[in-house]
Amino acid sequence: MIIYNRTSYKELTLKSYQKEKRRLQIELLKLQEWVIDSGQTLAIVLEGRDAAGKGATIKRFIENLIPKTMRVVELGVPTATQNRMWFKTYDRLLPKKGEIVFFDRSWYTRGLIQPAMGYCTERQYKYFMKNVNKWEKKHIKNGLLLIKFYLSVSKENQQQRFVFRQKSPLKYWKLSANDLNAAKEWDLFTHYKEQVFSNSDTNDNPWVVINSDNKMIARLNAMRYVLFSLEYPGKKILKDKKWSKEIPEYDIEIDGVKFKDLTKEQYELLYRLKGST
């Protein structure tokens, strides 16, 4: 398992975040062009609890990529056939040559959410756990490049994000009754998460765990890890940046609302809220 939480982003300001995101997205385009030109297949998995920031992280990955050679897969509630033929379902969803596919939850739903919520049988769960490494190894042997992220959010931050979603006129739809029910099974989900890590974290194909209590930092860390992991033409060495602890002007924007001329204490409070939304 790889714990990838870069402390160089600890004092990141909104302006610095935008600048660093742009820098990484330029490199991601170079990476995508290499995938296209060389016929690679790249799958990037994002797992984690509800409100861990999976979708928001993928959004920042793809916002400047070439659309026709990139896909986002979010299976949602599987059909009876998909549920019964789990690995074959994902055989069809994996990237084709020259394509990058992002999985907002993946085949690992069978090892995480489904058993915790009773959405699969014990037999289906055990079959998955017994065969997932062999299944992944088969595709990797055939050329698949696979990166598996787990975004780790604390219980307190998850609850806070649920409140934000519930009260937001733009994000209320992101919170479902199922999300609230799953949150009640925090300890049971933790048990299944630990089983997945123990079973499917291999030297050749490790899990990469990123703290997502601050979503902005988590997004940068995920993009940075992908770029460090793969070699592509024109790659720039991504040197660490030292972010200043002092911010000359305390302004911030949240959900389109600008807050200006803040005190340092006001800014820090709103910055923590923004990092959690």
Buried (B, 14 or more C-beta within 10 A) or exposed (E): EEEBBBEBBEEBBBEBBEEBBEBBBEBBEBBBBBBBEEEBBBBBBBBBBBBBBBBBBBBBBBEEBEEEBBBBBEBEEBEEEBBEBBBEBBEEBBBEEBBBBBBBBBBBBBBBBBBBBEBBEEEBBEBBBEEBBEBBBEBBEEEBBBBBBBBBBEEEBBEBBBEBBEEBEEBEEBBEEEBEEBBEBBEEBEEBBEBBBEBBBEEEBBBBBBBBBBBBBBBBBBBBBBBEEBEBEEBEEBEEBEBEEEBEEBBBEBEEEEBEEBEEEEBBEBBEEBBBB
